[in-house]
Amino acid sequence: MNDKKPKWPQALPSAHLLGTGTPMCAGCGALEAIHEIYDILGAKTVFVNAAGCMTLLAVYPFTPFRGSWLYTAMASAPAGAQGVRDALDILLNKGRLGPEEDLEVVVLTGDGAAYGMGLSATSSAIERGLNFIYICYDNEGYGNTGQQYSEATPHAARTATSRGGRGFPGYKKDLFAIWAAHRPAYAATVVGAEPLDLARKIEKVKSLQGPRLIIALAPCPTGWDFDPQESVEIGKLAVRTGIWPLKEYIDGRVVHTKTPHERLPVEEYLKKQGRFAHLFHPERNDVLIAEIQANVDDYWAEVE
């Protein structure tokens, strides 16, 4: 055996951390958010990465993180996190691992796992009080397999499996509310285009114990059909139109961390994405646009 060959997955050099030189899409909103999150969480982490877009970050024998990384099937990341956390706790209790060597257990999934396939396992992990951080990069569809609709797909969006004239007939599931109903230690929504809000929430997450959720809206150029250079602008528009509320759940209360007091019309956000082009061309669908606007208005009327 050639001893110079790597025998197991190793961390990529820091210059190649999180995307550089790996087969990721230009303008990926998920990568933007995860890069910012990892800058704060750091190397003393073990990422339990469910099947999805972000598993493309790892190119054997390398992983994208300076810390540890574990791949699981799409629905199994919380179970994997339980095993890792239990193993770390056993080693700590036996003195085989010092407190300074402990790792933060972080689940990383897309919305397909978080909102759908893995929700049962996640619910059970929260009920058990598992000490872990759950990060969902939400690109509102099964992005790694062609952008089929998921339980996170917004109303009227066109996907690979909702091609009709009105787009997706369903409505986006409220994952934040589902987590809050479990009374976790913490839950929050973020977007990479609002880095200060994101950083404050990740710093808060680091200081807590127990089940903690971060849902990051992830503008997806390939799935949402927009120019990659507009990814940050679309993320900001999601907040300014009120479509993506920035909020957190802590101590039994929901607090909005950035309120768009002068909200832009939702069409400012919709018209920049090809998945909503059918609402404007060849004829404008005022009924559907008004329905989307009304849903956003109703949400903020309850908040304010």
One Martini backbone bead per residue (centre of mass of N, CA, C, O) as a GRO file, in nm:
protein
  304
    1MET     BB    1   0.098   0.035   0.021
    2ASN     BB    2   0.048   0.375  -0.020
    3ASP     BB    3   0.112   0.610   0.230
    4LYS     BB    4   0.036   0.877   0.057
    5LYS     BB    5  -0.243   0.789   0.065
    6PRO     BB    6  -0.547   0.843   0.149
    7LYS     BB    7  -0.766   0.667   0.395
    8TRP     BB    8  -0.952   0.925   0.432
    9PRO     BB    9  -1.137   1.173   0.479
   10GLN     BB   10  -1.048   1.514   0.413
   11ALA     BB   11  -0.973   1.824   0.447
   12LEU     BB   12  -0.978   2.097   0.291
   13PRO     BB   13  -0.822   2.344   0.211
   14SER     BB   14  -0.897   2.664   0.296
   15ALA     BB   15  -0.906   2.769  -0.007
   16HIS     BB   16  -1.146   2.524  -0.052
   17LEU     BB   17  -1.370   2.622   0.116
   18LEU     BB   18  -1.682   2.597   0.031
   19GLY     BB   19  -1.653   2.543  -0.324
   20THR     BB   20  -1.380   2.576  -0.421
   21GLY     BB   21  -1.346   2.346  -0.681
   22THR     BB   22  -1.647   2.271  -0.679
   23PRO     BB   23  -1.971   2.146  -0.807
   24MET     BB   24  -2.114   2.441  -0.798
   25CYS     BB   25  -2.338   2.679  -0.822
   26ALA     BB   26  -2.380   2.976  -0.927
   27GLY     BB   27  -2.525   3.170  -0.675
   28CYS     BB   28  -2.557   3.005  -0.418
   29GLY     BB   29  -2.752   3.049  -0.134
   30ALA     BB   30  -2.655   2.816   0.044
   31LEU     BB   31  -2.351   2.870   0.037
   32GLU     BB   32  -2.361   3.150   0.151
   33ALA     BB   33  -2.479   3.072   0.431
   34ILE     BB   34  -2.276   2.846   0.516
   35HIS     BB   35  -2.027   3.017   0.513
   36GLU     BB   36  -2.122   3.208   0.739
   37ILE     BB   37  -2.177   2.992   0.954
   38TYR     BB   38  -1.887   2.858   0.958
   39ASP     BB   39  -1.729   3.108   1.050
   40ILE     BB   40  -1.858   3.069   1.345
   41LEU     BB   41  -1.849   2.767   1.426
   42GLY     BB   42  -1.628   2.601   1.296
   43ALA     BB   43  -1.414   2.315   1.350
   44LYS     BB   44  -1.587   2.224   1.619
   45THR     BB   45  -1.731   2.005   1.415
   46VAL     BB   46  -2.014   1.789   1.306
   47PHE     BB   47  -2.134   1.702   0.995
   48VAL     BB   48  -2.465   1.594   0.911
   49ASN     BB   49  -2.517   1.495   0.574
   50ALA     BB   50  -2.767   1.504   0.376
   51ALA     BB   51  -2.899   1.434   0.103
   52GLY     BB   52  -2.788   1.674  -0.148
   53CYS     BB   53  -2.646   1.949  -0.267
   54MET     BB   54  -2.412   1.963  -0.033
   55THR     BB   55  -2.272   1.685  -0.105
   56LEU     BB   56  -2.104   1.818  -0.346
   57LEU     BB   57  -1.868   1.927  -0.172
   58ALA     BB   58  -1.777   1.636  -0.168
   59VAL     BB   59  -1.450   1.495  -0.265
   60TYR     BB   60  -1.309   1.221  -0.290
   61PRO     BB   61  -1.118   1.244   0.012
   62PHE     BB   62  -1.287   1.508   0.059
   63THR     BB   63  -1.391   1.779   0.256
   64PRO     BB   64  -1.531   2.109   0.332
   65PHE     BB   65  -1.414   2.066   0.627
   66ARG     BB   66  -1.206   2.109   0.907
   67GLY     BB   67  -1.372   1.913   1.031
   68SER     BB   68  -1.637   1.706   1.052
   69TRP     BB   69  -1.793   1.432   0.844
   70LEU     BB   70  -2.132   1.303   0.758
   71TYR     BB   71  -2.306   1.072   0.573
   72THR     BB   72  -2.656   1.054   0.473
   73ALA     BB   73  -2.952   0.992   0.431
   74MET     BB   74  -3.215   1.198   0.391
   75ALA     BB   75  -3.385   1.083   0.663
   76SER     BB   76  -3.109   1.030   0.878
   77ALA     BB   77  -2.963   1.268   1.026
   78PRO     BB   78  -3.078   1.268   1.322
   79ALA     BB   79  -2.979   0.980   1.382
   80GLY     BB   80  -2.682   1.039   1.334
   81ALA     BB   81  -2.662   1.260   1.551
   82GLN     BB   82  -2.725   1.080   1.790
   83GLY     BB   83  -2.480   0.892   1.764
   84VAL     BB   84  -2.262   1.111   1.786
   85ARG     BB   85  -2.348   1.236   2.057
   86ASP     BB   86  -2.330   0.977   2.224
   87ALA     BB   87  -2.030   0.919   2.170
   88LEU     BB   88  -1.920   1.181   2.290
   89ASP     BB   89  -2.043   1.145   2.576
   90ILE     BB   90  -1.898   0.882   2.648
   91LEU     BB   91  -1.608   0.994   2.617
   92LEU     BB   92  -1.642   1.215   2.828
   93ASN     BB   93  -1.727   1.033   3.075
   94LYS     BB   94  -1.448   0.851   3.043
   95GLY     BB   95  -1.204   1.058   2.963
   96ARG     BB   96  -1.128   1.029   2.638
   97LEU     BB   97  -1.248   1.326   2.638
   98GLY     BB   98  -1.211   1.648   2.635
   99PRO     BB   99  -1.385   1.938   2.654
  100GLU     BB  100  -1.197   2.072   2.426
  101GLU     BB  101  -1.290   1.818   2.216
  102ASP     BB  102  -1.554   1.893   2.164
  103LEU     BB  103  -1.852   1.876   1.955
  104GLU     BB  104  -2.060   2.011   1.724
  105VAL     BB  105  -2.377   1.907   1.623
  106VAL     BB  106  -2.458   1.910   1.264
  107VAL     BB  107  -2.726   1.948   1.065
  108LEU     BB  108  -2.754   1.899   0.696
  109THR     BB  109  -3.022   2.027   0.491
  110GLY     BB  110  -3.276   2.022   0.293
  111ASP     BB  111  -3.613   2.058   0.232
  112GLY     BB  112  -3.680   1.765   0.167
  113ALA     BB  113  -3.598   1.669   0.456
  114ALA     BB  114  -3.712   1.887   0.658
  115TYR     BB  115  -4.025   1.889   0.541
  116GLY     BB  116  -4.028   1.563   0.487
  117MET     BB  117  -3.851   1.285   0.500
  118GLY     BB  118  -3.718   1.391   0.803
  119LEU     BB  119  -3.944   1.483   1.012
  120SER     BB  120  -3.983   1.243   1.202
  121ALA     BB  121  -3.689   1.224   1.308
  122THR     BB  122  -3.681   1.516   1.409
  123SER     BB  123  -3.911   1.507   1.612
  124SER     BB  124  -3.781   1.289   1.791
  125ALA     BB  125  -3.522   1.447   1.860
  126ILE     BB  126  -3.665   1.678   2.005
  127GLU     BB  127  -3.815   1.507   2.218
  128ARG     BB  128  -3.524   1.403   2.334
  129GLY     BB  129  -3.327   1.658   2.345
  130LEU     BB  130  -3.124   1.700   2.135
  131ASN     BB  131  -2.789   1.813   2.099
  132PHE     BB  132  -2.851   2.028   1.824
  133ILE     BB  133  -2.798   2.145   1.493
  134TYR     BB  134  -3.036   2.265   1.244
  135ILE     BB  135  -2.974   2.291   0.894
  136CYS     BB  136  -3.167   2.462   0.643
  137TYR     BB  137  -3.160   2.466   0.296
  138ASP     BB  138  -3.402   2.669   0.117
  139ASN     BB  139  -3.496   2.601  -0.235
  140GLU     BB  140  -3.797   2.499  -0.286
  141GLY     BB  141  -3.673   2.206  -0.366
  142TYR     BB  142  -3.534   1.941  -0.561
  143GLY     BB  143  -3.234   2.046  -0.668
  144ASN     BB  144  -3.053   1.775  -0.724
  145THR     BB  145  -3.310   1.650  -0.931
  146GLY     BB  146  -3.468   1.919  -1.088
  147GLN     BB  147  -3.693   2.076  -0.927
  148GLN     BB  148  -3.897   1.954  -0.756
  149TYR     BB  149  -4.145   1.954  -0.559
  150SER     BB  150  -4.207   2.059  -0.226
  151GLU     BB  151  -4.311   2.149   0.095
  152ALA     BB  152  -4.154   2.443   0.019
  153THR     BB  153  -4.323   2.528  -0.207
  154PRO     BB  154  -4.462   2.786  -0.353
  155HIS     BB  155  -4.716   2.941  -0.461
  156ALA     BB  156  -4.713   2.919  -0.825
  157ALA     BB  157  -4.469   2.762  -0.875
  158ARG     BB  158  -4.249   2.641  -1.101
  159THR     BB  159  -4.175   2.303  -1.181
  160ALA     BB  160  -4.096   1.986  -1.289
  161THR     BB  161  -4.399   1.901  -1.133
  162SER     BB  162  -4.530   2.212  -1.204
  163ARG     BB  163  -4.649   2.312  -1.531
  164GLY     BB  164  -4.880   2.473  -1.510
  165GLY     BB  165  -5.046   2.781  -1.539
  166ARG     BB  166  -5.040   2.795  -1.194
  167GLY     BB  167  -4.863   2.599  -1.086
  168PHE     BB  168  -4.836   2.545  -0.769
  169PRO     BB  169  -5.121   2.460  -0.569
  170GLY     BB  170  -4.984   2.483  -0.316
  171TYR     BB  171  -4.824   2.524   0.011
  172LYS     BB  172  -4.608   2.631   0.229
  173LYS     BB  173  -4.458   2.502   0.482
  174ASP     BB  174  -4.435   2.557   0.846
  175LEU     BB  175  -4.149   2.480   1.000
  176PHE     BB  176  -4.120   2.679   1.229
  177ALA     BB  177  -4.391   2.605   1.372
  178ILE     BB  178  -4.327   2.307   1.417
  179TRP     BB  179  -4.086   2.354   1.600
  180ALA     BB  180  -4.224   2.540   1.811
  181ALA     BB  181  -4.428   2.314   1.907
  182HIS     BB  182  -4.174   2.156   2.051
  183ARG     BB  183  -3.996   2.340   2.225
  184PRO     BB  184  -3.723   2.449   2.170
  185ALA     BB  185  -3.439   2.628   2.223
  186TYR     BB  186  -3.435   2.701   1.901
  187ALA     BB  187  -3.541   2.932   1.631
  188ALA     BB  188  -3.464   3.028   1.279
  189THR     BB  189  -3.442   3.279   1.033
  190VAL     BB  190  -3.253   3.312   0.722
  191VAL     BB  191  -3.013   3.503   0.509
  192GLY     BB  192  -2.728   3.572   0.335
  193ALA     BB  193  -2.821   3.879   0.259
  194GLU     BB  194  -2.829   3.894   0.600
  195PRO     BB  195  -2.550   3.879   0.787
  196LEU     BB  196  -2.607   4.009   1.065
  197ASP     BB  197  -2.852   3.845   1.145
  198LEU     BB  198  -2.714   3.573   1.115
  199ALA     BB  199  -2.478   3.610   1.315
  200ARG     BB  200  -2.645   3.656   1.572
  201LYS     BB  201  -2.784   3.373   1.564
  202ILE     BB  202  -2.530   3.194   1.572
  203GLU     BB  203  -2.421   3.300   1.838
  204LYS     BB  204  -2.669   3.206   1.998
  205VAL     BB  205  -2.657   2.905   1.931
  206LYS     BB  206  -2.375   2.851   2.068
  207SER     BB  207  -2.499   2.921   2.373
  208LEU     BB  208  -2.670   2.666   2.340
  209GLN     BB  209  -2.894   2.397   2.425
  210GLY     BB  210  -3.018   2.167   2.218
  211PRO     BB  211  -3.263   2.218   2.003
  212ARG     BB  212  -3.164   2.374   1.682
  213LEU     BB  213  -3.281   2.614   1.436
  214ILE     BB  214  -3.193   2.674   1.081
  215ILE     BB  215  -3.345   2.872   0.825
  216ALA     BB  216  -3.228   2.902   0.487
  217LEU     BB  217  -3.266   3.090   0.241
  218ALA     BB  218  -3.207   2.958  -0.113
  219PRO     BB  219  -3.123   3.091  -0.375
  220CYS     BB  220  -3.185   2.937  -0.713
  221PRO     BB  221  -3.084   2.971  -1.028
  222THR     BB  222  -3.173   2.692  -1.155
  223GLY     BB  223  -3.463   2.658  -1.011
  224TRP     BB  224  -3.563   2.980  -1.041
  225ASP     BB  225  -3.455   3.140  -1.278
  226PHE     BB  226  -3.164   3.318  -1.257
  227ASP     BB  227  -2.919   3.530  -1.227
  228PRO     BB  228  -2.652   3.475  -1.024
  229GLN     BB  229  -2.594   3.791  -0.962
  230GLU     BB  230  -2.902   3.807  -0.808
  231SER     BB  231  -2.908   3.657  -0.533
  232VAL     BB  232  -2.892   3.884  -0.322
  233GLU     BB  233  -3.131   4.053  -0.418
  234ILE     BB  234  -3.344   3.830  -0.376
  235GLY     BB  235  -3.298   3.799  -0.074
  236LYS     BB  236  -3.377   4.094  -0.003
  237LEU     BB  237  -3.664   4.085  -0.132
  238ALA     BB  238  -3.783   3.868   0.055
  239VAL     BB  239  -3.775   4.070   0.295
  240ARG     BB  240  -3.901   4.345   0.179
  241THR     BB  241  -4.183   4.188   0.101
  242GLY     BB  242  -4.235   3.951   0.338
  243ILE     BB  243  -4.191   3.650   0.246
  244TRP     BB  244  -3.923   3.650   0.447
  245PRO     BB  245  -3.918   3.612   0.769
  246LEU     BB  246  -3.733   3.744   1.035
  247LYS     BB  247  -3.684   3.503   1.301
  248GLU     BB  248  -3.745   3.392   1.651
  249TYR     BB  249  -3.722   3.122   1.890
  250ILE     BB  250  -3.750   3.204   2.247
  251ASP     BB  251  -3.882   3.139   2.541
  252GLY     BB  252  -4.177   3.097   2.390
  253ARG     BB  253  -4.099   3.316   2.165
  254VAL     BB  254  -4.174   3.537   1.893
  255VAL     BB  255  -3.925   3.720   1.702
  256HIS     BB  256  -3.871   3.995   1.504
  257THR     BB  257  -3.558   4.107   1.354
  258LYS     BB  258  -3.696   4.214   1.068
  259THR     BB  259  -3.901   4.484   0.972
  260PRO     BB  260  -4.094   4.570   0.689
  261HIS     BB  261  -4.256   4.863   0.697
  262GLU     BB  262  -4.193   4.910   0.375
  263ARG     BB  263  -4.331   4.720   0.169
  264LEU     BB  264  -4.296   4.550  -0.104
  265PRO     BB  265  -4.412   4.422  -0.365
  266VAL     BB  266  -4.413   4.090  -0.456
  267GLU     BB  267  -4.345   4.133  -0.765
  268GLU     BB  268  -4.046   4.218  -0.723
  269TYR     BB  269  -3.972   3.917  -0.668
  270LEU     BB  270  -4.117   3.741  -0.888
  271LYS     BB  271  -4.012   3.880  -1.170
  272LYS     BB  272  -3.700   3.760  -1.127
  273GLN     BB  273  -3.842   3.471  -1.183
  274GLY     BB  274  -3.907   3.205  -1.390
  275ARG     BB  275  -4.115   3.048  -1.199
  276PHE     BB  276  -4.312   3.332  -1.238
  277ALA     BB  277  -4.360   3.418  -1.543
  278HIS     BB  278  -4.668   3.323  -1.582
  279LEU     BB  279  -4.779   3.587  -1.422
  280PHE     BB  280  -4.682   3.794  -1.683
  281HIS     BB  281  -4.667   3.564  -1.913
  282PRO     BB  282  -4.846   3.675  -2.169
  283GLU     BB  283  -5.026   3.724  -1.911
  284ARG     BB  284  -5.155   3.878  -1.650
  285ASN     BB  285  -5.208   3.739  -1.309
  286ASP     BB  286  -5.385   3.904  -1.080
  287VAL     BB  287  -5.504   3.685  -0.898
  288LEU     BB  288  -5.243   3.543  -0.803
  289ILE     BB  289  -5.088   3.790  -0.708
  290ALA     BB  290  -5.304   3.876  -0.498
  291GLU     BB  291  -5.289   3.618  -0.329
  292ILE     BB  292  -4.996   3.643  -0.243
  293GLN     BB  293  -5.023   3.923  -0.115
  294ALA     BB  294  -5.244   3.850   0.094
  295ASN     BB  295  -5.079   3.644   0.255
  296VAL     BB  296  -4.865   3.847   0.346
  297ASP     BB  297  -5.051   4.058   0.475
  298ASP     BB  298  -5.176   3.867   0.688
  299TYR     BB  299  -4.924   3.804   0.841
  300TRP     BB  300  -4.846   4.105   0.922
  301ALA     BB  301  -5.112   4.174   1.065
  302GLU     BB  302  -5.059   3.977   1.305
  303VAL     BB  303  -4.786   4.097   1.397
  304GLU     BB  304  -4.880   4.417   1.409
   0.00000   0.00000   0.00000
